[in-house]
Amino acid sequence: MVVLTISKKTGRLIKTPDIISRAFIYLDNSEELIGKIRHYLRAKTDHGVATEADIKTAKEEIKEDVTHILYDATGHTPIVIPVINKV
């Protein structure tokens, strides 16, 4: 699961994206991979995600792109669930 917390006003990230893994990768041993995913997420939301259409599109793109990043690193296809919270 990928959890992003964004500002209602600016549509930009408020805090570092949270990545939750359940038995797919062990977060303790995969700091470089997690860093790569967080970097991608920061770049993806750098322009802002303000409208509901932007959020829907961002979720679909995040799901596909993070799936590809994880598949390339592990050779396994994960289930990626993007969650975007507007605060």
Stockholm file with secondary structure:
# STOCKHOLM 1.0

chainA/1-87         MVVLTISKKTGRLIKTPDIISRAFIYLDNSEELIGKIRHYLRAKTDHGVATEADIKTAKEEIKEDVTHILYDATGHTPIVIPVINKV
#=GR chainA/1-87 SS CEEEEECTTTCSBSSCCEECCSSSSCGGGCHHHHHHHHHHHHHHHTTCCCSHHHHHHHHHHHHHHHHHHHHHHHSSCCCCCEEEEEC
#=GC SS_cons        CEEEEECTTTCSBSSCCEECCSSSSCGGGCHHHHHHHHHHHHHHHTTCCCSHHHHHHHHHHHHHHHHHHHHHHHSSCCCCCEEEEEC
//
